Amino acid sequence: MLVLSRKKNESIVINNDIKIVVVEIRGDKVRLGVEAPREVPVHRREVYEAIQKSLESGDTAVDA
């Protein structure tokens, strides 16, 4: 795992087309903004895991 330090309004770039920006830092919470092409799915981990679980169980209606 690569660990980076960033301050508010600083960003990182992944693969030339995904940008992650530190929007706000408040206490122990950090708000991130993600700019990515529409074809790149971006989910919080718990949402991603729910989608994967739903797909594994054969559900066709997945709310993302």
Residue pairs with C-beta under 8 A, 6 or more apart in sequence:
4 12
6 12
6 22
7 22
7 25
8 22
8 23
8 24
8 25
9 21
9 22
9 23
10 21
10 22
11 19
11 20
11 21
11 22
12 19
12 20
13 19
13 20
14 20
17 36
17 37
17 40
18 34
18 35
18 36
18 37
18 40
19 34
19 35
19 36
20 32
20 33
20 34
20 35
21 32
21 33
21 34
21 35
22 30
22 31
22 32
23 31
23 32
23 33
24 30
24 31
25 31
34 42
36 42
41 64
43 51
43 64
47 64
51 62
51 64
54 62
55 62
